[in-house]
């Protein structure tokens, strides 16, 4: 389990956090059925709201799954504010 994370001052992700994610997930997309390399780190809790880079809420994703994750977030927000 990761240590408690302080509020981030910027969107820049600390090297320590990146290393921890690489150790836990390797270099592949974290979607179990995907074998493409991860090229994005997705905040499963919106960074704009949490201002944290908590490894418990980060997922290394390939480009395609990152696009899908943001499309899902957008649909949820549209439903919430409709």
C-alpha positions as a printed NumPy array, in Angstrom:
array([[  0.   ,   0.   ,   0.   ],
       [  1.282,   3.454,  -0.89 ],
       [  2.167,   6.118,   1.644],
       [ -0.273,   8.989,   2.145],
       [  0.186,  11.519,  -0.617],
       [  0.384,  15.268,  -0.196],
       [ -1.496,  17.665,  -2.397],
       [  0.47 ,  18.28 ,  -5.61 ],
       [  1.654,  21.729,  -6.555],
       [  1.583,  20.924, -10.277],
       [  0.432,  18.291, -12.742],
       [  4.047,  17.072, -12.962],
       [  4.16 ,  13.535, -11.603],
       [  7.042,  12.817,  -9.212],
       [  9.687,  10.339, -10.379],
       [  9.116,   8.293,  -7.195],
       [  5.462,   7.807,  -8.185],
       [  6.373,   6.845, -11.772],
       [  8.904,   4.294, -10.492],
       [  6.358,   2.773,  -8.118],
       [  3.817,   2.417, -10.946],
       [  6.437,   0.841, -13.22 ],
       [  7.373,  -1.611, -10.457],
       [  3.722,  -2.561,  -9.877],
       [  2.454,  -2.553, -13.488],
       [  5.565,  -2.927, -15.652],
       [  5.6  ,  -1.124, -18.994],
       [  2.319,  -2.497, -20.342],
       [ -1.19 ,  -1.046, -20.282],
       [ -2.886,  -1.862, -16.981],
       [ -5.998,  -3.209, -18.765],
       [ -5.591,  -6.969, -18.241],
       [ -6.498,  -7.969, -21.807],
       [ -4.229,  -5.353, -23.429],
       [ -0.573,  -5.997, -24.193],
       [  0.337,  -2.625, -25.676],
       [  2.912,  -0.41 , -23.957],
       [  1.612,   2.148, -21.487],
       [  2.249,   5.677, -22.699],
       [ -0.077,   7.641, -20.401],
       [ -0.73 ,   7.615, -16.671],
       [ -4.429,   8.11 , -16.068],
       [ -5.811,   9.668, -12.873],
       [ -8.85 ,   7.55 , -11.985],
       [ -9.855,  10.381,  -9.64 ],
       [ -9.831,  13.66 , -11.555],
       [ -6.572,  15.495, -10.833],
       [ -8.381,  18.838, -11.158],
       [-10.466,  17.896,  -8.116],
       [ -8.041,  15.887,  -5.988],
       [ -4.734,  17.655,  -6.817],
       [ -2.954,  14.412,  -5.878],
       [ -0.782,  11.84 ,  -7.608],
       [ -1.832,   8.99 ,  -5.326],
       [ -0.563,   5.724,  -6.909],
       [ -3.711,   3.988,  -5.65 ],
       [ -5.694,   6.112,  -8.114],
       [ -3.343,   6.043, -11.101],
       [ -3.396,   3.625, -14.019],
       [ -0.74 ,   3.275, -16.736],
       [ -2.664,   3.008, -20.012],
       [ -1.945,   2.667, -23.713],
       [ -3.089,   5.555, -25.916],
       [ -6.351,   3.864, -26.929],
       [ -7.437,   2.949, -23.395],
       [ -6.55 ,   6.433, -22.168],
       [ -8.848,   7.932, -24.822],
       [-11.607,   5.503, -23.783],
       [-11.16 ,   6.391, -20.094],
       [-11.598,  10.097, -20.834],
       [-14.604,   9.427, -23.082],
       [-16.245,   7.52 , -20.217],
       [-15.476,  10.365, -17.787],
       [-17.056,  12.837, -20.207],
       [-20.224,  10.709, -20.555],
       [-20.545,  10.437, -16.768],
       [-20.18 ,  14.21 , -16.396],
       [-22.752,  14.852, -19.137],
       [-25.255,  12.59 , -17.372],
       [-24.541,  14.172, -13.99 ],
       [-25.165,  17.716, -15.215],
       [-28.031,  16.95 , -17.631]])
